[in-house]
Amino acid sequence: MSGQPNPQSAAPSTAGTSGKIVLVGFMGTGKSTVSRLLAERLGWQRIDSDEEIERRSGKTIPELFAEGGEDYFRDVETAALQALMALEQSAVIATGGGAVLREINRACMLDNAFVVALKADEAHIIARVGNDPSRPLLQGDAAANVRRLLDARRTAYDFATLSIDTTGLTPDDVCSAIIEQWTAACTT
């Protein structure tokens, strides 16, 4: 459903949408690339939540996973996400793929931003991230781990106001679709 409002989401709320657009989605769906281009087109700040976590903690994502496991990392991620949602300046925020796993994170995003889920087919995701050693959840058989995680997160991104399949689109096409839908949500 390229560029269309997500029919499984409630009607878009304009609360918090005027100054923040949050990109969610599985790893390799284009969040980093699209966030850079979108922020440039809007003249806004671009923030990557994983980069913010690393800046705040002084550790890499793999180091945080090694230090305390996934639950520990998710606690750090929630604190960083809440701080980002509290910022007053306009921003495009790209989240890590698992930021949506906690209800508190989903609610925080929806209450403070226009949330866009980027999706892609399995083959494209594996091609984009399959050989990336910096992704702790893909260690071992990356293709099998992508399939397992995609299955486990099949509906995890359905809460977003807008859902876009990036598989056959350019980053510019994705940005245009986001801007069109965000503008419509902010003017209704």
Backbone torsions as a table, in degrees:
resi	resn	phi	psi	omega
1	MET	NA	64.5	-175.7
2	SER	-57.3	117.0	173.3
3	GLY	72.6	13.4	-178.7
4	GLN	-108.2	149.0	175.1
5	PRO	-58.0	145.5	-179.4
6	ASN	-71.9	117.1	-177.3
7	PRO	-69.2	-16.2	179.7
8	GLN	-90.2	1.2	178.4
9	SER	-100.7	158.8	174.1
10	ALA	-67.0	165.1	177.2
11	ALA	-55.4	141.9	-177.0
12	PRO	-57.9	134.0	174.3
13	SER	-93.1	140.6	177.3
14	THR	-91.2	-1.3	177.4
15	ALA	-63.8	119.4	176.8
16	GLY	78.6	-3.4	-173.8
17	THR	-81.6	-18.1	-173.0
18	SER	-67.3	-27.2	-174.4
19	GLY	-123.2	4.8	178.2
20	LYS	-144.2	135.5	170.1
21	ILE	-122.3	124.7	-179.5
22	VAL	-110.4	129.2	176.8
23	LEU	-101.5	124.7	176.0
24	VAL	-120.0	163.2	177.5
25	GLY	151.7	164.1	179.0
26	PHE	-62.6	155.6	177.1
27	MET	-56.6	142.1	176.8
28	GLY	83.4	10.1	-179.8
29	THR	-91.3	-6.4	175.7
30	GLY	109.9	12.3	-175.9
31	LYS	-59.0	-45.2	-177.9
32	SER	-66.0	-47.8	-179.0
33	THR	-63.6	-48.3	-177.9
34	VAL	-65.5	-38.9	-178.7
35	SER	-62.7	-39.8	178.4
36	ARG	-62.1	-49.6	-177.9
37	LEU	-66.7	-42.4	-179.4
38	LEU	-63.6	-44.8	178.7
39	ALA	-61.8	-40.4	178.5
40	GLU	-63.3	-45.8	-178.4
41	ARG	-65.7	-35.0	-179.4
42	LEU	-86.7	-15.4	-175.8
43	GLY	74.3	29.1	-178.2
44	TRP	-106.4	166.8	172.5
45	GLN	-72.2	145.1	174.1
46	ARG	-110.9	131.5	179.1
47	ILE	-130.1	132.2	173.6
48	ASP	-103.9	121.6	-174.9
49	SER	-62.9	-35.3	177.7
50	ASP	-66.1	-40.3	176.4
51	GLU	-63.6	-38.6	178.3
52	GLU	-65.3	-40.6	177.2
53	ILE	-60.6	-45.4	179.9
54	GLU	-65.1	-39.8	178.6
55	ARG	-63.5	-46.2	-177.2
56	ARG	-67.8	-40.0	-174.9
57	SER	-88.7	-20.8	-175.0
58	GLY	73.5	15.4	-178.8
59	LYS	-132.3	154.7	176.0
60	THR	-78.0	163.8	177.4
61	ILE	-58.7	-48.0	177.9
62	PRO	-58.6	-35.9	178.0
63	GLU	-65.8	-39.8	178.3
64	LEU	-64.6	-41.5	176.4
65	PHE	-62.0	-44.6	-178.9
66	ALA	-65.4	-34.6	-177.2
67	GLU	-70.5	-42.5	-173.7
68	GLY	-139.2	4.2	179.9
69	GLY	83.6	-178.9	-175.4
70	GLU	-66.4	-39.2	-179.9
71	ASP	-60.4	-42.8	177.9
72	TYR	-60.8	-47.1	178.6
73	PHE	-58.6	-43.4	-178.7
74	ARG	-63.3	-33.7	175.6
75	ASP	-63.9	-45.3	178.8
76	VAL	-63.7	-40.7	-180.0
77	GLU	-63.3	-42.4	179.3
78	THR	-62.4	-44.4	179.4
79	ALA	-62.3	-42.3	179.5
80	ALA	-66.4	-42.6	-179.7
81	LEU	-62.6	-43.0	178.5
82	GLN	-61.9	-39.8	178.1
83	ALA	-65.7	-40.4	179.5
84	LEU	-66.1	-38.4	179.8
85	MET	-69.3	-22.9	179.7
86	ALA	-83.7	-11.2	179.3
87	LEU	-61.3	143.8	-178.9
88	GLU	-87.9	-24.7	-177.5
89	GLN	-77.3	153.8	177.2
90	SER	-66.6	138.8	-177.1
91	ALA	-155.9	149.7	167.4
92	VAL	-102.3	123.0	-174.8
93	ILE	-117.9	120.7	175.0
94	ALA	-96.9	124.1	-178.8
95	THR	-97.3	163.9	170.8
96	GLY	-71.2	156.6	-175.2
97	GLY	-58.9	-28.0	-177.9
98	GLY	-97.5	4.8	-178.3
99	ALA	-60.5	-21.8	-177.5
100	VAL	-85.3	-2.9	-173.9
101	LEU	-70.7	-20.7	179.6
102	ARG	-105.1	133.4	179.2
103	GLU	-58.1	-39.1	-179.7
104	ILE	-60.1	-36.7	178.6
105	ASN	-69.9	-43.9	179.5
106	ARG	-60.9	-45.0	-179.9
107	ALA	-63.9	-41.8	-179.8
108	CYS	-61.9	-43.7	179.7
109	MET	-64.5	-48.3	-177.8
110	LEU	-64.1	-33.5	-179.1
111	ASP	-74.3	-20.1	-171.2
112	ASN	-124.9	-0.2	-173.6
113	ALA	-158.3	166.3	169.7
114	PHE	-88.1	116.3	-171.9
115	VAL	-101.9	126.5	-178.8
116	VAL	-119.7	123.6	175.6
117	ALA	-94.3	122.2	174.4
118	LEU	-97.6	132.7	-179.3
119	LYS	-126.8	160.9	175.8
120	ALA	-155.9	160.0	-179.9
121	ASP	-75.9	160.1	-173.9
122	GLU	-55.4	-44.1	-177.6
123	ALA	-61.1	-41.7	178.9
124	HIS	-66.8	-39.9	179.1
125	ILE	-62.8	-47.7	179.9
126	ILE	-60.7	-42.5	178.3
127	ALA	-62.4	-36.0	-176.8
128	ARG	-78.7	-35.6	-171.5
129	VAL	-123.3	-4.3	-173.8
130	GLY	-58.2	-28.5	-178.3
131	ASN	-109.7	22.1	-176.1
132	ASP	-93.7	106.2	-177.6
133	PRO	-71.2	-9.6	-178.5
134	SER	-85.7	3.5	-178.5
135	ARG	-105.0	98.9	-173.9
136	PRO	-58.6	-33.4	-176.3
137	LEU	-77.3	-5.7	-179.4
138	LEU	-107.1	4.6	-177.4
139	GLN	-63.3	142.3	-175.6
140	GLY	96.9	-131.2	179.3
141	ASP	-82.5	94.0	-173.9
142	ALA	-58.8	-44.8	-178.6
143	ALA	-61.7	-44.3	179.1
144	ALA	-65.4	-38.5	179.8
145	ASN	-69.1	-37.1	175.2
146	VAL	-61.3	-47.6	180.0
147	ARG	-59.5	-44.6	-179.3
148	ARG	-62.3	-46.4	-178.6
149	LEU	-68.6	-40.2	177.2
150	LEU	-60.1	-41.6	179.2
151	ASP	-65.0	-43.8	-179.5
152	ALA	-66.2	-29.8	-177.0
153	ARG	-105.5	19.2	-174.4
154	ARG	-47.2	-40.2	-178.1
155	THR	-111.9	6.3	-173.8
156	ALA	-62.6	-25.1	-175.7
157	TYR	-101.9	3.3	-175.5
158	ASP	-68.8	-13.8	-179.6
159	PHE	-73.0	-19.2	-173.8
160	ALA	-62.1	151.1	179.1
161	THR	-68.0	-34.8	-177.7
162	LEU	-134.1	139.0	178.2
163	SER	-125.6	129.8	-179.2
164	ILE	-130.6	127.2	173.2
165	ASP	-85.2	114.8	-175.4
166	THR	-87.2	-3.3	-172.5
167	THR	-50.5	-51.2	-176.4
168	GLY	-104.2	15.3	-176.3
169	LEU	-112.1	152.6	171.4
170	THR	-81.8	158.4	175.3
171	PRO	-55.7	-36.2	178.6
172	ASP	-64.5	-40.5	176.2
173	ASP	-60.6	-42.6	-179.7
174	VAL	-63.5	-45.1	179.0
175	CYS	-60.6	-43.2	179.5
176	SER	-60.9	-42.6	179.2
177	ALA	-64.4	-41.1	179.2
178	ILE	-64.1	-48.4	-177.9
179	ILE	-60.8	-41.5	179.2
180	GLU	-60.8	-47.6	-178.0
181	GLN	-72.8	-36.9	178.6
182	TRP	-65.0	-43.6	178.2
183	THR	-60.6	-43.9	178.8
184	ALA	-62.9	-41.5	-179.5
185	ALA	-66.4	-35.1	-177.9
186	CYS	-78.7	-17.6	-178.4
187	THR	-103.4	0.4	178.5
188	THR	-97.0	NA	NA
